[in-house]
Amino acid sequence: MNSIRKLTKQDSETFSRLIVNAYPGFGHTQTDRENFQSRMDSIVDTDDGGGFYGFFLDETIVGGMRLFDFQMNLFSQKINVGGIGAVCVDLLHKKERIAKELLTYFLEHYRDAGSSMVMLYPFNANFYRRMGFGYGTKMNQYRVKPESFPKGTSKEHIVYLNEKDQQAYIECYQRYMNKTNGLLAKKSFEIRNTFDGDYRIVGYKEDGKLLGYVVFTFEKEKESYRFIYNMIVKEFIYETKEALAELCTFLHTQADQVHRIHINLQEESFHYLLSDPTNGLNDTFQTFFLETDASGIGVMYRVINVEGIFKELHAHNFNDETCRLKLWIEDDFFPKNNGSWIIHFINGKAVRVSEEDYEAEVSMKICDFSSMLMGAVNFRTLYHFGLAEISDEKYVGQVNRIFMTDHKPVCMTMF
C-alpha cells in the first residue's frame, strides 16, 4: 500500500540514503550522508515550516521531498506560497511515477492550506513545465572587474556587520522585500547560514539605521593560485541611492586583491551601472559582441488555485483597466485547476463573477498563465509566440496592460 506522510527523526537515516543517491553531485560518501542526516535532524527539531515528507511503499521509504512554507510579496500583497525541494526517488523505483505522486501531494497540500501559488527550482525545466510550472525571471551572473563599479566620493558609512546586527539585517531586508515583487520573507535557516557560515558582511549605516548591505565570500581563481581571488557576492541589497553609491565604492576599492566579482542578479539593466560589464570571455560571439553575463532559468512558479489568486490580489490595481474577460486555463496535471473563470476588471480591481458576461475570451496553459500573472512575461509576448489565444484581437493591447508590471519577480531565497 502506498502512502505519503511527514517524516520524523526516526526516518532521517533512511531518507538521507535516498538523498545522497539522488544528488551525488552534492556528495555521496558515508560522511556526506551522515552530514545530511545531522542537518535533517536539526531541521526537524526547529520546524521552520514545511518539513520532510516520504513516499512509502508499505513501510519502506522509496521517495521523498522537502516542503517550505513561504510568504511572498506579490504586487505589494503578502501571500502564503509553498516551495518544494530535495525531490528524490530510490534508484530501484525509478519510472514508477513516484515523483508525480509527490508533486501531486505537494500541490494538494498547499491548496488545502489555502495557498494559491507554489514555486520550485527545476532540475529539468521541461519536466516541471509539463507539470504546469512556468518560467520566472532569468538569473544573470556577472563576473566583472572591481574597478567596473562606480567609485564615489565616500565610504564613511560602510561598516562590518556581525551577529549583533541580525535584527537590523532582517529589518533592512524586510523593507526591501516590501518594495520588491516576488521576494520571499527570510526564513530562520537563511539567517543562520548567513551569520554562522563563512560569509563576510558589510553594510551601509546612516544615523544607526542599516540601509544596505553586501554578503560575500572569497574563492580562488584556480586551486593552485594563492593570491588571485574572486569575490563571490551572495546578497546585494540597498534601499537608497546613497547606500548603493557607497557599497559600489567599497566594491571598486577591492581591485588590488580581487580579480573579479561574481554576482547573480535578476536585474536586467544592471550592466548600465558598470563602466565595463564584460566578463572576459570571448568564445560565444567570436568578439562580434562582448559577452557580459551568463543567464539561466531559476525559480518556476505555478498557480494552483486560479480563483484563489485573484481573491488574494483583491487590493491589487491591474493598471486601472476596465474589461470583462473569460479566462480558459488548461491544467491537465491538476484537474481541479482546469477550466474557465470570468473575471471583471473594474477600474483595475478584479472581481470573479458567475454569469456568462464577458467581452473577450483568453485561453492558455497554466504554466504560461502563472508566468504572466507573476509579471515574468507579458500577454503580448505569449500571444506573439502562439502560447495564448484571444477571441477578439482588438483586446490584445488591453489584456497586455491588465497584466503588465514595471518589475519582474525577484527571488533571492535558495531552497
Secondary structure, 3 states (H helix, E strand, C coil): CEEEEECCHHHHHHHHHHHHHHCHHHCCCHHHHHHHHHHHHHHHHHCCCCEEEEEEECCEEEEEEEEEEEEEEECCEEEEEEEEEEEEECHHHCCCCHHHHHHHHHHHHHHHCCCCEEEECCCCHHHHHHCCCEECCCEEEEEECHHHCCCCCCCCCEEECCHHHHHHHHHHHHHHHHCCCCCECCCHHHHHHHHHCCCEEEEEEECCEEEEEEEEEEEECCCCCCCCEEEEEEEEEECCHHHHHHHHHHHHCCCCCEEEEEEEECCCCHHHHCCCCCCCCCCCCCCCCCCCEEEECCCEEEECCHHHHHHHCCCCCCCCCCEEEEEEEECCCCHHHCEEEEEEEECCEEEEECCCCCCEEEEEEHHHHHHHHHCCCCHHHHHHCCCEEECCHHHHHHHHHHCCCCCCCCCCCCC
